[in-house]
Amino acid sequence: MKHYLSVKQIAARTGQPYETIRSLVGRRIAKGVGDFPEPSVVIGALGGRSATYGWDERDIEKWFAGYAVNKPHSRSGKTSG
């Protein structure tokens, strides 16, 4: 049986806040923007509020390898003034 990752599992695996992952997923699904991977599986209507999404862990690992280096919204490492 194939296993897919949920948003909650992606957040735990990557160490990113759940809300960050939800935001990235929302932009990808609703607007088709961003580099977050398309879901590998969708249960229910794509884009629907009752839909459940799952991602292949290889797709997430590949995405996170680039994201961890380039975090576009990260404030870490910045200093004021």
N, CA and C atoms as an extended XYZ file, in Angstrom:
243
Properties=species:S:1:pos:R:3:atomname:S:1:resname:S:1:resid:I:1 pbc="F F F"
N         0.834       -1.173        0.000 N   MET     1
C         0.000        0.000        0.000 CA  MET     1
C         0.885        1.246        0.000 C   MET     1
N         0.514        2.226       -0.794 N   LYS     2
C         1.253        3.478       -0.889 CA  LYS     2
C         0.864        4.394        0.273 C   LYS     2
N         1.838        5.072        0.852 N   HIS     3
C         1.605        5.995        1.958 CA  HIS     3
C         1.877        7.420        1.475 C   HIS     3
N         0.976        8.331        1.785 N   TYR     4
C         1.126        9.734        1.429 CA  TYR     4
C         1.188       10.576        2.698 C   TYR     4
N         1.873       11.707        2.611 N   LEU     5
C         2.009       12.606        3.759 CA  LEU     5
C         0.888       13.641        3.774 C   LEU     5
N         0.382       13.924        4.959 N   SER     6
C        -0.599       14.989        5.152 CA  SER     6
C         0.149       16.298        5.416 C   SER     6
N        -0.590       17.393        5.435 N   VAL     7
C         0.001       18.695        5.753 CA  VAL     7
C         0.647       18.648        7.133 C   VAL     7
N        -0.043       18.055        8.072 N   LYS     8
C         0.477       17.954        9.439 CA  LYS     8
C         1.780       17.151        9.468 C   LYS     8
N         1.837       16.072        8.725 N   GLN     9
C         3.049       15.255        8.670 CA  GLN     9
C         4.191       15.988        7.959 C   GLN     9
N         3.854       16.760        6.936 N   ILE    10
C         4.881       17.546        6.232 CA  ILE    10
C         5.475       18.575        7.186 C   ILE    10
N         4.623       19.249        7.952 N   ALA    11
C         5.108       20.241        8.919 CA  ALA    11
C         6.028       19.581        9.941 C   ALA    11
N         5.630       18.447       10.464 N   ALA    12
C         6.449       17.752       11.464 CA  ALA    12
C         7.770       17.282       10.857 C   ALA    12
N         7.728       16.758        9.659 N   ARG    13
C         8.921       16.223        9.016 CA  ARG    13
C         9.924       17.318        8.664 C   ARG    13
N         9.429       18.487        8.248 N   THR    14
C        10.313       19.568        7.819 CA  THR    14
C        10.669       20.533        8.941 C   THR    14
N         9.911       20.481       10.045 N   GLY    15
C        10.158       21.415       11.141 CA  GLY    15
C         9.582       22.798       10.881 C   GLY    15
N         8.770       22.919        9.843 N   GLN    16
C         8.136       24.199        9.518 CA  GLN    16
C         6.807       24.296       10.243 C   GLN    16
N         6.371       25.501       10.583 N   PRO    17
C         5.074       25.646       11.245 CA  PRO    17
C         3.942       25.119       10.355 C   PRO    17
N         2.970       24.496       10.988 N   TYR    18
C         1.812       23.963       10.268 CA  TYR    18
C         1.171       25.038        9.401 C   TYR    18
N         0.996       26.243        9.943 N   GLU    19
C         0.344       27.326        9.199 CA  GLU    19
C         1.147       27.730        7.966 C   GLU    19
N         2.464       27.647        8.026 N   THR    20
C         3.292       27.952        6.858 CA  THR    20
C         3.021       26.941        5.746 C   THR    20
N         3.008       25.673        6.105 N   ILE    21
C         2.747       24.636        5.109 CA  ILE    21
C         1.338       24.797        4.549 C   ILE    21
N         0.345       25.059        5.407 N   ARG    22
C        -1.035       25.267        4.936 CA  ARG    22
C        -1.100       26.427        3.958 C   ARG    22
N        -0.375       27.497        4.243 N   SER    23
C        -0.363       28.656        3.356 CA  SER    23
C         0.243       28.297        1.995 C   SER    23
N         1.351       27.583        2.013 N   LEU    24
C         1.998       27.169        0.764 CA  LEU    24
C         1.089       26.249       -0.052 C   LEU    24
N         0.426       25.334        0.630 N   VAL    25
C        -0.511       24.419       -0.032 CA  VAL    25
C        -1.681       25.210       -0.616 C   VAL    25
N        -2.224       26.127        0.153 N   GLY    26
C        -3.352       26.924       -0.309 CA  GLY    26
C        -3.035       27.735       -1.550 C   GLY    26
N        -1.870       28.349       -1.572 N   ARG    27
C        -1.475       29.127       -2.747 CA  ARG    27
C        -1.312       28.228       -3.962 C   ARG    27
N        -0.749       27.040       -3.755 N   ARG    28
C        -0.541       26.102       -4.859 CA  ARG    28
C        -1.873       25.603       -5.410 C   ARG    28
N        -2.774       25.203       -4.528 N   ILE    29
C        -4.031       24.595       -4.966 CA  ILE    29
C        -5.018       25.647       -5.477 C   ILE    29
N        -5.188       26.731       -4.748 N   ALA    30
C        -6.187       27.737       -5.123 CA  ALA    30
C        -5.743       28.623       -6.275 C   ALA    30
N        -4.462       28.975       -6.290 N   LYS    31
C        -3.980       29.946       -7.277 CA  LYS    31
C        -2.993       29.376       -8.274 C   LYS    31
N        -2.501       28.168       -8.015 N   GLY    32
C        -1.534       27.568       -8.932 CA  GLY    32
C        -0.176       28.249       -8.906 C   GLY    32
N         0.158       28.899       -7.799 N   VAL    33
C         1.444       29.599       -7.707 CA  VAL    33
C         2.319       28.975       -6.628 C   VAL    33
N         3.591       29.259       -6.726 N   GLY    34
C         4.537       28.757       -5.742 CA  GLY    34
C         5.217       27.482       -6.210 C   GLY    34
N         6.240       27.095       -5.468 N   ASP    35
C         6.999       25.903       -5.859 CA  ASP    35
C         6.649       24.679       -5.021 C   ASP    35
N         5.629       24.796       -4.151 N   PHE    36
C         5.207       23.639       -3.379 CA  PHE    36
C         4.637       22.611       -4.351 C   PHE    36
N         4.965       21.335       -4.156 N   PRO    37
C         4.503       20.314       -5.111 CA  PRO    37
C         2.979       20.169       -5.155 C   PRO    37
N         2.492       19.818       -6.329 N   GLU    38
C         1.079       19.466       -6.475 CA  GLU    38
C         0.831       18.229       -5.627 C   GLU    38
N        -0.380       18.075       -5.086 N   PRO    39
C        -0.672       16.855       -4.330 CA  PRO    39
C        -0.519       15.619       -5.214 C   PRO    39
N        -0.054       14.549       -4.637 N   SER    40
C         0.071       13.284       -5.363 CA  SER    40
C        -1.273       12.586       -5.446 C   SER    40
N        -2.130       12.850       -4.475 N   VAL    41
C        -3.455       12.240       -4.431 CA  VAL    41
C        -4.441       13.235       -3.838 C   VAL    41
N        -5.659       13.247       -4.394 N   VAL    42
C        -6.728       14.101       -3.900 CA  VAL    42
C        -7.951       13.226       -3.695 C   VAL    42
N        -8.525       13.323       -2.511 N   ILE    43
C        -9.762       12.618       -2.218 CA  ILE    43
C       -10.834       13.687       -2.078 C   ILE    43
N       -11.829       13.661       -2.942 N   GLY    44
C       -12.856       14.697       -2.975 CA  GLY    44
C       -12.580       15.642       -4.128 C   GLY    44
N       -13.302       16.739       -4.179 N   ALA    45
C       -13.176       17.702       -5.267 CA  ALA    45
C       -11.921       18.550       -5.096 C   ALA    45
N       -11.093       18.605       -6.138 N   LEU    46
C        -9.870       19.408       -6.099 CA  LEU    46
C       -10.225       20.858       -5.799 C   LEU    46
N        -9.602       21.410       -4.783 N   GLY    47
C        -9.853       22.779       -4.380 CA  GLY    47
C       -11.041       22.928       -3.442 C   GLY    47
N       -11.762       21.851       -3.241 N   GLY    48
C       -12.919       21.912       -2.346 CA  GLY    48
C       -12.501       21.920       -0.888 C   GLY    48
N       -13.350       22.485       -0.056 N   ARG    49
C       -13.024       22.574        1.376 CA  ARG    49
C       -13.017       21.206        2.034 C   ARG    49
N       -13.730       20.246        1.457 N   SER    50
C       -13.785       18.916        2.066 CA  SER    50
C       -12.772       17.958        1.460 C   SER    50
N       -11.958       18.441        0.536 N   ALA    51
C       -10.963       17.582       -0.096 CA  ALA    51
C        -9.835       17.253        0.882 C   ALA    51
N        -9.289       16.065        0.721 N   THR    52
C        -8.123       15.639        1.487 CA  THR    52
C        -6.992       15.426        0.503 C   THR    52
N        -5.824       15.953        0.822 N   TYR    53
C        -4.672       15.891       -0.070 CA  TYR    53
C        -3.558       15.072        0.553 C   TYR    53
N        -2.761       14.459       -0.293 N   GLY    54
C        -1.604       13.708        0.174 CA  GLY    54
C        -0.439       13.906       -0.772 C   GLY    54
N         0.767       13.889       -0.236 N   TRP    55
C         1.970       14.105       -1.030 CA  TRP    55
C         2.928       12.933       -0.860 C   TRP    55
N         3.582       12.573       -1.943 N   ASP    56
C         4.614       11.553       -1.919 CA  ASP    56
C         5.808       12.128       -1.154 C   ASP    56
N         6.369       11.348       -0.252 N   GLU    57
C         7.457       11.882        0.567 CA  GLU    57
C         8.672       12.268       -0.262 C   GLU    57
N         8.912       11.616       -1.389 N   ARG    58
C        10.051       11.991       -2.249 CA  ARG    58
C         9.850       13.385       -2.828 C   ARG    58
N         8.609       13.709       -3.220 N   ASP    59
C         8.323       15.049       -3.741 CA  ASP    59
C         8.563       16.110       -2.676 C   ASP    59
N         8.178       15.807       -1.430 N   ILE    60
C         8.361       16.758       -0.337 CA  ILE    60
C         9.844       16.916       -0.009 C   ILE    60
N        10.581       15.817        0.033 N   GLU    61
C        12.025       15.896        0.306 CA  GLU    61
C        12.736       16.726       -0.758 C   GLU    61
N        12.382       16.520       -2.009 N   LYS    62
C        12.993       17.274       -3.117 CA  LYS    62
C        12.648       18.762       -2.995 C   LYS    62
N        11.370       19.069       -2.737 N   TRP    63
C        10.955       20.458       -2.578 CA  TRP    63
C        11.663       21.106       -1.392 C   TRP    63
N        11.700       20.411       -0.251 N   PHE    64
C        12.260       21.005        0.961 CA  PHE    64
C        13.756       21.234        0.855 C   PHE    64
N        14.447       20.428        0.094 N   ALA    65
C        15.891       20.632       -0.088 CA  ALA    65
C        16.165       22.022       -0.658 C   ALA    65
N        15.353       22.468       -1.592 N   GLY    66
C        15.505       23.811       -2.152 CA  GLY    66
C        14.905       24.877       -1.262 C   GLY    66
N        13.778       24.580       -0.652 N   TYR    67
C        13.083       25.542        0.187 CA  TYR    67
C        13.908       25.908        1.416 C   TYR    67
N        14.526       24.927        2.027 N   ALA    68
C        15.308       25.160        3.244 CA  ALA    68
C        16.449       26.138        2.991 C   ALA    68
N        16.974       26.132        1.777 N   VAL    69
C        18.081       27.022        1.428 CA  VAL    69
C        17.573       28.420        1.068 C   VAL    69
N        16.416       28.483        0.433 N   ASN    70
C        15.930       29.742       -0.149 CA  ASN    70
C        14.727       30.365        0.525 C   ASN    70
N        14.275       29.866        1.665 N   LYS    71
C        13.053       30.346        2.321 CA  LYS    71
C        12.752       31.808        1.996 C   LYS    71
N        11.821       32.065        1.084 N   PRO    72
C        11.570       33.435        0.638 CA  PRO    72
C        10.993       34.348        1.706 C   PRO    72
N        10.364       33.801        2.713 N   HIS    73
C         9.738       34.636        3.735 CA  HIS    73
C        10.475       34.580        5.069 C   HIS    73
N        11.623       33.937        5.080 N   SER    74
C        12.349       33.761        6.329 CA  SER    74
C        12.929       35.086        6.820 C   SER    74
N        12.842       35.283        8.093 N   ARG    75
C        13.446       36.465        8.706 CA  ARG    75
C        14.723       36.100        9.455 C   ARG    75
N        15.049       34.820        9.444 N   SER    76
C        16.242       34.395       10.170 CA  SER    76
C        17.498       34.956        9.528 C   SER    76
N        18.413       35.349       10.348 N   GLY    77
C        19.677       35.863        9.853 CA  GLY    77
C        19.668       37.342        9.541 C   GLY    77
N        18.498       37.967        9.547 N   LYS    78
C        18.420       39.405        9.247 CA  LYS    78
C        18.630       40.188       10.530 C   LYS    78
N        19.291       41.294       10.383 N   THR    79
C        19.499       42.177       11.541 CA  THR    79
C        18.908       43.531       11.216 C   THR    79
N        18.515       44.241       12.228 N   SER    80
C        17.957       45.577       11.989 CA  SER    80
C        19.068       46.612       11.974 C   SER    80
N        18.791       47.668       11.163 N   GLY    81
C        19.664       48.816       11.175 CA  GLY    81
C        20.807       48.704       10.330 C   GLY    81
